[in-house]
Amino acid sequence: MHSLQTGDVLTRVTRYNLMRNGKSLFIDVHELIEGTLVGRFLAVPNLVMIHASSEYQGVGDTPDEALEDCLSKIQGLAVEDIFPSQPST
């Protein structure tokens, strides 16, 4: 069981890169692990790739350990706290 808050949705993401007419976009395919989505799988095209600072990134010897470490670091934080609109000084 993962350390989730009530109402959280956890997915496993497979990322594809589509190159068309000299331009590139990502398609993230989300596989539902816990919570509720519109379907078991959801494919989302996107252009933006923003990473959280290293203080919120999880580390481990396995994917599950890294995920649990990350979830413990962001537990109780709003998305706006993890990705502030203005860099903190």
C-alpha positions in Angstrom: 0.0 0.0 0.0 1.3 3.5 -0.9 1.4 6.5 1.4 -1.5 8.5 -0.2 -3.9 11.1 1.0 -7.6 10.7 0.6 -8.6 11.5 -2.9 -5.1 11.1 -4.4 -4.7 9.2 -7.7 -1.5 7.3 -8.3 -0.6 6.2 -11.9 2.3 4.5 -13.5 3.4 6.5 -16.6 4.9 5.3 -19.8 6.2 8.2 -21.9 6.3 8.4 -25.7 7.8 11.1 -27.8 6.1 11.9 -31.1 8.1 13.8 -33.7 6.0 15.4 -36.4 7.0 18.0 -39.0 10.2 18.8 -37.2 8.5 19.3 -33.9 8.2 17.1 -30.8 5.5 16.4 -28.2 5.2 13.9 -25.4 2.3 11.5 -24.8 2.1 10.1 -21.3 0.1 7.0 -20.9 -1.1 6.7 -17.3 -1.9 3.2 -15.9 -4.2 3.5 -12.8 -2.6 2.0 -9.6 -4.8 3.6 -6.9 -7.7 6.0 -6.9 -10.1 6.8 -9.7 -9.6 7.9 -13.3 -12.0 8.0 -16.3 -10.5 4.6 -17.4 -7.8 2.1 -16.4 -5.4 3.8 -18.9 -5.3 7.5 -19.9 -3.1 8.9 -22.7 -2.3 12.6 -22.3 -0.4 14.7 -25.0 1.8 17.4 -23.5 4.6 19.8 -24.3 5.8 20.9 -20.9 8.3 19.0 -18.8 8.9 20.6 -15.4 10.8 18.7 -12.7 10.6 19.3 -8.9 13.7 20.3 -7.1 15.9 17.5 -5.7 14.5 17.9 -2.2 11.2 16.3 -3.4 12.8 13.6 -5.6 12.7 10.0 -4.3 15.7 7.7 -4.2 15.9 4.0 -3.7 17.4 0.7 -4.9 14.1 -0.2 -6.6 11.4 1.8 -8.4 9.1 1.1 -5.5 11.6 2.4 -2.9 12.2 5.5 -5.0 8.4 6.1 -5.3 7.8 5.6 -1.5 10.7 8.0 -0.7 9.2 10.6 -3.1 5.7 10.2 -1.7 7.0 10.6 1.9 8.7 13.8 0.9 5.6 15.4 -0.7 3.1 14.0 1.9 0.7 16.8 2.9 2.2 19.4 0.4 0.0 21.1 -2.2 1.2 21.0 -5.8 1.8 24.7 -5.6 4.3 24.0 -2.7 6.2 21.5 -4.8 6.2 23.6 -8.0 6.1 27.3 -6.9 5.3 29.8 -9.6 8.2 32.0 -8.4 11.6 30.6 -7.5 12.2 31.0 -3.8 15.1 33.3 -2.8 
